[in-house]
Amino acid sequence: MKLKFTNLGLLFLSLFSFAVFANAQTFEKKSITLEGARTVIAAAKQYAAKNNAPGGVIAVVDDGGNLVALERLDGTFSAGANISVGKAKTAVMFKRPTKFFEEIIKNGRTAMVALPDFTPLQGGVPITTDGQIIGGVGVSGAASAAQDEELAIAGANALGNTLPLAVTFFDSKTVADAFTKGAVLAGGTNGENYMVHASRREKSGLSEVHDLDTDIIYVLDGTATIVTGGKSVDPKTIEPNEHRGSSIDGGETRQLKKGDVLIVPKGTPHWFKQVDGAFLYYVVKVR
C-alpha cells in the first residue's frame, strides 16, 4: 500500500518535524517569581526574629541577576541595600555561595576583587529548585558575616534549596598548600552540615566553645597539648554560637601526636595549651 500526502499533509509533517528539532535544541528554564521572592524574604525574616538578629537587608534576584524584591529591616545601615544585592548577584552569576570567594581571596587570590559586578562577601546564596538555579538571595547588615549567611540560607531553603550532590576532590598540592597557613577545604558554603579544615598551629591559642559544631580532629603531624572540658576563663562571644576565652580552668589534659583522633562534642570547651613546632591536623566540623 502506498501512502499519499496532500500538500496540507506535507506542510503539517514539516512543521511537526521542525518543532521536534527545535525542542531538542532548547530546555525549559525556571526563574523565581515575585511571590517566590517574597517567600524567601519572609523565611529569612522569620529566622532573624527567632535568632534575635538585629537588622539586615534581604535582596532576591532572578537567574539573570536582576533584582526581584528587597526588604530592609529596621536599624540596618543604608549601604546594606547595595551590598545585599551585590551578594545575591554574585551568588547567581558565579553559581556558588559568596563565602567560597571570600575564602579564596583571604587565602591569597586577591586578583579576583578586580572582577566587575563582584561582591565576594559572605552572605550570598544561590536559590535552587530541582537542581536548577532560579535566583539568588543576599543578606547584609546582620550581627555578623556568619549570620548574614545563616539568614540567606534560611531564605533559600524556603524554596527547597537543594543543590545536586557531587564528589569533591582535592589533589595533594592543593591540600599541602592549605596546610601551609591553614584553610577551609570544603563545606559550609551550600548549607552543608559539615566543614573540613586543613589546620595548622605553631603556638598555643585561645580556649574555644562551639555551640553548634562537634569537632573531629585527626593529627597529621607534630605534637601538642590540649585541654578539654572544664570552664573557659574570661569567655567572650566573637560571633553567634562561637565563644573564645583566655584559657581553661580544670578539664582533662591530653598529649596529641601523629595519627591520634579526638572528638570534641559541641558545647565542650577545648584549648591548645601548648604546641611543639608546626602542628598539622584535620578538623571535620559536624553540625
Secondary structure as GFF3:
##gff-version 3
##sequence-region A 1 287
A	DSSP	alpha_helix	7	24	.	.	.	ID=ss1
A	DSSP	alpha_helix	34	50	.	.	.	ID=ss2
A	DSSP	beta_strand	57	62	.	.	.	ID=ss3
A	DSSP	beta_strand	67	72	.	.	.	ID=ss4
A	DSSP	alpha_helix	80	93	.	.	.	ID=ss5
A	DSSP	alpha_helix	98	106	.	.	.	ID=ss6
A	DSSP	three_ten_helix	110	114	.	.	.	ID=ss7
A	DSSP	beta_strand	124	129	.	.	.	ID=ss8
A	DSSP	beta_strand	132	140	.	.	.	ID=ss9
A	DSSP	alpha_helix	145	157	.	.	.	ID=ss10
A	DSSP	alpha_helix	172	181	.	.	.	ID=ss11
A	DSSP	beta_strand	183	187	.	.	.	ID=ss12
A	DSSP	beta_strand	194	201	.	.	.	ID=ss13
A	DSSP	beta_strand	207	210	.	.	.	ID=ss14
A	DSSP	beta_strand	214	228	.	.	.	ID=ss15
A	DSSP	beta_strand	231	233	.	.	.	ID=ss16
A	DSSP	beta_strand	236	239	.	.	.	ID=ss17
A	DSSP	beta_strand	242	245	.	.	.	ID=ss18
A	DSSP	beta_strand	247	249	.	.	.	ID=ss19
A	DSSP	beta_strand	252	256	.	.	.	ID=ss20
A	DSSP	beta_strand	261	264	.	.	.	ID=ss21
A	DSSP	beta_strand	270	286	.	.	.	ID=ss22
###
